[in-house]
Amino acid sequence: MAAPSAPIDTPRPLRYHKNVGVVGNSQRFERHIFVCTNQRPPEDPRGCCGAKGSEALRLIFKDELKKAGLKGKVRANAAGCLDYCAMGPTVVIYPEGVWYFIDTPDDVRELVQRHILKGEIVDRLRMPRQAPVTAHPPAPVSPT
């Protein structure tokens, strides 16, 4: 007979990361920023975010988050295809699920300053097909 497991809300260390506690299905990050870094052959008519500089933009996200004192609270991850490569580098921020198109380092800085730090939706970068967020706007994240 197997030993009883800990209740779902009991913090327990992950086997593959020291000192990272898990409660239920959540980890220590308050937000995740997923940046499409998908690569396709140059002849693919859909294009790809990777060829449009998305990996460099992801690294700028990481740098800006670190400068803002958010390391360990907000994570910028590379993502596979998010299905909007034809429109430019694509970003989705969770837990809100807000999708953005970004083109420049200034776009990245604006998302960190406004969406992450102030809890504002940045309409000028937002994907046009999304309905406005009204019920659960993003909460600001404070530096440590």
Secondary structure, DSSP 8 states (H G I E B T S, - for coil): -------TTS-EE-SSSTT-EEBTTB-S-SEEEEEE-----TT-TT--SGGGTHHHHHHHHHHHHHHTT-TTTEEEEEES--S-GGGS-EEEEETTTEEEE--SHHHHHHIIIIIIIT----GGGB-TTS----SS--------
